[in-house]
């Protein structure tokens, strides 16, 4: 079994792989600032904020990930305030999906706050499938070579690589790791379409991926 593989969804032009389907990777999701149900209970993994607090005045949903789920984002500061805002929202965007998987709760994940259109439909189905299979992951995902292209004040594209070689699938209820191996498919290239909504949030509306891309392999 190879490393967490692509998200399979007919809603996207290409699959939006976020670590899963090889082993098993719309929405009625509503933005909420409430804590994830059970996140602080004794039988749940400890959690910590996945992204830094914002000072832009936007009322965002809370994002907390378990301590065994680590995200590393490189290139956070470009010197351009718009590009930096896009990169910051990208961090929050992907974190909402992992939050849903970690706690088995889509309603309070925040996915619908950061995804829209085709991307939201695909991500919703992805998270729903993962939760049904009790699938999560532990370890570290590294996001690197993040490049923003601005089209105008409200539209942009973002490309980046993800290194999944230090992440391992696990059963959400038992916390048992599956021992997945590193392969060329552990390195993924993403291409995102983004648009700024009326609240000032850079939402992902389209998402394609190239798993095993030469651009991202070491």
C-alpha positions, 0 to 999 in steps of 0.5 A: 500500500502506498502513501496516502493517495488521491481524493477521488471525486467526480466533482473536480476536473482532476482529483483533489488528493489530500492524503487518502484514497489508496487505502480506502482520500456541496457541503452541509458544513457551516462556519463556526467558532465553536470548538470541535465536539470532544476535542478537549475530552479525556479520550480525545488527542490533545489539540493545539492551534494549527495556524496563527491568530489573525488580526484582519477582523474577519470572524473565522472558525476555530481550527485545532488539530491533534498534537500528532498531526503537524503541518509545516508551511514554508514561504509564509512571507513574500513581502507582498501583503495580498500574496501573504494573505492568500498563503495564510488563508491557504494554511487555514483552508487545508487545516479545516480538512484535517480537522474534520478527519481528526475529529470525525466532524464536518459540521464544525470543520470550517471547510465551507468557510474556505472552500466553495463551488466545485472544490467544496463539493469534492472536499466535502465528499472526501472528508465524508468518505474518510470519516466513514472509514474512520481514517485519519493520519499522524506525522508531518505534512510539509507544504513548500514551493508555494507560488501565488499568481495574482490576476486581479484584486479578487482572483488568483492562482496558487501552486505548491508541493506537499511532502507526505513522506513523514505522514502515516495513515491511522485508524481514528478510533484506535490510533493504530498506524498503518505503516505506509511506505514512502514512494514517488507518489508521496510527493504531490503538486497542487494547482488551485483557483482562488477568489476573494469573497465579500468577507475578504477570505481567499476561498479555493474554488478549483483544485487539481493535483499531480501525484508523484510530480517530478516538480516536488520529488527530492 
